[in-house]
Amino acid sequence: MQWLLTMPNERLTKFLDQKVSELKQAGFAPHIRVLSGPNSTKSFLDGKEVLVLCANNYLGLANNPEMMQAAKDAIDKYGAGMGTGRMIMTYDIQNELESNFAKFKSSEASLCFPTGYIANLGSIWPLMAEGDTIVSEELNHASIIDGCRMSRKVDRMVYKHLDMEDLEEKLKSSQKERAKGKTMIISDAVFSMDGDICKLSEMIELAEKYDAFIFIDEAHASGVLGKTGKGTVEHFNAYGKVDVQMGTLSKAIATVGGYIAGSENLVYYLRRASRPFVFSTGFLDPATCGATMKALEIIEREPERVQNLWDNTKYFKKGLDDLGFNTGVSQTPITPVVVGPADKARELSKYLYEEENIYVQAFSYPVVPKDSARVRTIVNAHHTREQLDLALGAFERAGRKLDIL
Ligand SMILES: Cc1ncc(COP(=O)(O)O)c(C=O)c1O
């Protein structure tokens, strides 16, 4: 079979050679470990069984048997794929999921997208028009930044991380500059590299004072924050105060997809104005819809999963702090172990995998600021105390061996 290009374009070849060599030199994602079975507390990664301490499977639902059965039932009823876009035909199970999800989010309506990334890209810019202003948090996720960049003829400002005085300054100046456009304050609910939480109550006060509306990205908050895992609004008791709730289904809810939740009109409008919704056929297949609805049912029925997640989080974080690791400012299950140089973080991740059979991922610049490279730990609801103790012992040995402690 002929698969090599016989006359590759020289400029493209040169460009790719240079980029690949730069990436290899920077050590960016040197090797992505391969999972050959379910994502659970213990999984097979690169052929070896390890304790996984960095998955977003917060509530342990990724291989839940009830969800797997719900996916199979949906396949039996509807088939393996779709073969149609939602603007042409919409499956009843897709509508049912959105209506269930709206209830889960205490909102009037919801709209699901293929991923959280696309939910941000497909909803931020349609909401903004010429003369409007976006005031965006400094550490927002890349998909928010890209959604903002796509908002043309809109004034964009960035306020410093969690700095409410700076947010107020930006809102004041936006008021001066704009004639009658609207202003959006947009922020992650939980920041993915540090695990700290946005200051939603203060943001709401400022939004009311300066006539702005709030868009919150709950990727790491749905299923995690709030007594029953409903997310940011439940955590802050901010019912009716957040105009747009956005998130992913791929973390705590443990299927695949993204969502927007808010008013009937928000969803009505996005169904017609969101280009990914209108021009893409890949919107939540029936199996994903079935499994996702089952996940919502389980979260509702088993609130102890959220409780376990937080009990485990507190236990593990305290253990790391007591050992003397720098866990930064985390307030959630995302607990970084900050070590400084990039090669130190990579060494720590490698040592834990090779010597202790534990997997935690290393992150360095440009994903986090220079000299604050880290491994990011995330405990889940289904980790046992025994597993967490084992991990703490391993971290202690690694910390001493690599001169981190
Ligand atoms: C804060 C935040 N927003 C959006 C996304 C994108 O969601 P998805 O993975 O479903 O595309 C992520 C995923 O990592 C995230 O952490």
The ligand as a Gaussian input file, in Angstrom:
#p B3LYP/6-31G(d) Opt

LIG

0 1
 C      -11.900000      24.622000      33.194000
 C      -12.129000      23.786000      31.977000
 N      -12.968000      24.216000      31.021000
 C      -13.212000      23.483000      29.917000
 C      -12.607000      22.274000      29.715000
 C      -12.880000      21.508000      28.454000
 O      -13.774000      20.475000      28.690000
 P      -13.708000      19.144000      27.791000
 O      -12.568000      18.335000      28.301000
 O      -15.028000      18.490000      27.948000
 O      -13.485000      19.622000      26.378000
 C      -11.729000      21.765000      30.683000
 C      -11.065000      20.455000      30.459000
 O       -9.983000      20.160000      30.825000
 C      -11.472000      22.539000      31.843000
 O      -10.641000      22.110000      32.796000

